[in-house]
Amino acid sequence: MTDHYFENDLVNLHYYKFGSGKQVMLTFHGYGMHGKQFKLLESALGDKYTFMGFDLFFHKETKLKDQTLPTVKKGISKKKFANFILDFCRHEGIERFSLIGYSMGTHYATVVAEELAPMIDEFIIAAPSSLNPGKLIPFFSKNKTGNKIMEKLALNETTLIRMLKLFKRLRLIDAEAYKILYGEIGTAELRFNFYACFTYLRFFETDEPRLLKALNEQNIKSIFIFGKRDRSFPPGIGKDFITKLKNAKVVVLDEGHEMIKKNFVARLTDLLL
């Protein structure tokens, strides 16, 4: 594995390369993770793919050129993010690629699939929040009142922790999601990043008819991976959408939300080799 930087007018992106295959796989990690999250895939799939593992916005070493509150509130459009991916591909000499995203990262992957479908070979999303993000994500990201509440909460550690405990008690998030989120709000910077992830990406809302058309017209191999015990994004979400795809597989692992483990690698390898 090697680490790299790509800089343009939008961002100074930090990313990892691993694997040595001719095909390229762009990887989009979950909230609170980093570009090495899919490193487990290298041992089984590294001969077929070269993986590009991004540190996503507001995570680890990737920094927006302007990471101020007004910029975060303005957000980023799908088209602007797609243009960023095109710039990155030109930088790396990439003509075609596959996509894999997990949880929060499925929103990034889905935007790319909508916007750049003719360049895509495979579309893989696990714990696919982008198919049905539930009620909280849209409320805190797109609703003006909800987003203002989130902004106030993000500046106050005690209140934010109390909110998470309330969400857990109301079963709006499960124990795994609570554990992940709790570990990401310990400092003012982390709380700002928490707010920014909701707000900056608010336009990354899946346009299902457009995504369906893109995947079917390009006959893109699509794989949807769920955890049987994942209460946040259970196997039933997206069922109506998935059945309309021409080239789709559904995998249900005996896992909760945190599923990027050996069993994940084994099942995905069976579908890709």
N, C-alpha and C positions, 0 to 999 in steps of 0.2 A: 504494500500500500504506500502511495505517495500523496502528499498534500500540495495543493496549488491555490492560486488566487486568479480571479478574473475580474477586471475592473472596467466599468463603463460609467456613463453619466448617472445611472440610477444607483449603483451599489458596488461595493467591494466584496465580491463573493468568494468565500472560502469553500473549497471542495476537495474531495479525495478521489483518487483513482485506484481501483483494484480489479484484478482479473486481467486476462490478456487476450480475450477472444475478439473476433472480427466484428461481432455485433456490439452495438452500444446500448447500455441500459441506464437511463437517467433515474435516480432514486430520490424520493421525497419522504423524509422521515416524519415521525409523529411529534406531537407537542412535547417540549422539554428534552428531546433527543438531539441527535447530531448526524452528520453525514456518514458516520461509520455504522449506523444502525443495521444496514443490510450486509455488513462485512461477512456474516455467516454464510451468505450465498456463494462466496468466492470458491470455497473448497469443492463444491459440487458443480458450479456453473461457470467458473472462471475461465475455462478453456473455450467456452462458447461466447461469453460476454466480457466486454470491458465496462465496468461499472463506474459511473460518475455520481458520487454521493455528495449532495449539496448540504452545507449548513444553511438552513432556510432563514428567511427574514426574522430578525430578533432572536436568533439562536447562535450561541457560541461566537465564532470569529467573523461571521458575515455581518456587515454594517451598511445600512443605507448611507448614501452621501449626505442626505439631510434626514436625520432621525429625530427631528423635533416634533413636538405635539401637533402643531398645525399640519405638518406633512402627513403624519399618521392619520389624522382626522380626514384629510383629503382622500386617502386611500389610493389603491392602484387598480386600474381597469384590467380586464382580461386581455385586451389587445396590447396594452403596454407590457404586460408580463410575457405574452407570446413573443413580442418583439425582442424582449430581453433574452428569451430562450434562443431565438434565431441568432442574435449577436454571439451568444455563447457557442452555438454550434459552428458558426463561422470561425470563431477563435480556435476551436478544437478540430476543425476540418470534418465535422460530422454532417453526413447527408441524410441518414436515416437513424432511427433509434426506437427502442422500446421504453416503456414507462412502468415504474412501480411506485406506489404510494401507500402509506399506512396512516390511518386515522386522519389527523390534520393534514398530512401530506397528500391525501386523496383529493383534496380540493385543488391543490397545485396541479396534480397529474390530470385531473378532469378538465381543468381550464386548457391545458396543453392539448388534450385530445379534441376538445371542441374547436380550438383555433388552428391546429397544425396537423390535422388528421392525415393528409397525404404523405407526411414524413414518418408515420408511426407504423411499426410492425406488430407490437403487442402492447396491450393495456391491462395492467394488473393492479387491482386495488384491494387492500386488506383492511378490515374494520372500516368499511367505506362510509365515513361520515358524509361524504359528498352526495351520496344517494338520499340520505335523510338525516340532516344534522340535529333533528329534534327541535325543541322549542327554545332552549336557552341561547344557542349560538345566534339565531336570527334576532332574538330579542335584544341581546347585548351588542350586536354588531350593527344592525340595520335600523332598529327602532330608536328614535331620537331620545325618548325618555330612558329607555333601557341602557343606551350607550352613555348617557350622562350619569346614570347611577353607577355604571361600571367605572367611569372615569373617577368619580368620587371615591369609590371603594378601593381603587388601585393605589390611591395615595394614603390609605390607612390600613396598616397591616392587621390590626385587631379586627376591624370590621370585615375585611376580606376573608379571614379565617372563619369568622362566625357565619358568613354567608355560605362558605363551602360546607360547613357542618350542617347547616340548614338544608342545603341541596341533598346531602347524603341522607339525612333523616326523612326527607320527602321522597327519596328514591329517584330523584332527578339525575343523580350520578351514582355509580356503584362504588364499592370499596376500593377497587383498583384505580378508578379515575380520581377518586378523592386523594389517594396516596400520591399519585403523580402530580396533581395540581397543588397539593399542600407543599410538596418539595420545591415548587417553583415560585413561591411568593415570599421567600425569606428576607429579601433585601428590596430597597426602593427600585433598583434597576430591574430586578426580576418582576416586580409588580408592574412596572411600566411596560415591560415586554409582554406580560400577561394581557394587559389592556390593549397593547398595540396589535397583538395577534388577532384579537377579535375585530378590531376597528379597521386596520389597514387592509385586511383581506375581505371586507364586507361585500365587495362586488363579485367575489368568487362563488357565486350561487349557481348551482348547476341548472343549465337550460336543457331539460331532458329531451325535448323533441330535437334540438340541435345536436346533442350528444348522440342520440339514437341514429340520426341521419348520418353523422360523421363516421361512426363505428361500422354501420351497415354498408354504406357506399364504398368504403375502403376495405371492407371485409377484414377488419382488424381483429385478431385473436384477443378475446377479452376473458380475463379470469377474475372472479370475485371470491375473496376469501373471508370467511366469517369464523368467529369463535362461538362455539355452542353455548358457552357460559358468559358471553359478552352482553351485559345488560345495556350498555351504552348504544351499541350498534348491532342488534341481534340479527340472526340469519333471515328473518322475514322481511327486512327492509329492502326496498328496491325490487321485490319479486316481480311485480307487473312490468317494470322496465326491463329487467334481465330477460324475461321470456320473449320479448320482442326482438332480441338480438339474433343475428344469423349465426354468429360464431362465438358462443359464450360457454364458459364452464363455471360451475359453482362448487366451491370447496368449503366444507364445514369441519373445522378442527375441534378436537376436544380440548379447548382452551378458553380462557376468559379474554379480556381485552388485550392484555400483554401476550401476544402470540408469536412474535418474531423469535422462534426457537427452532430446535432441531426438527421437530415434526413439521413445522412450516416449510423448512428447507426441503425436506424429503418429499412432501406432497407437491410442492411447486416444481421441483426437479423432474418428477414423473411427467408433468404436463409440458415441460419445455424441452426435454431431450428426446 
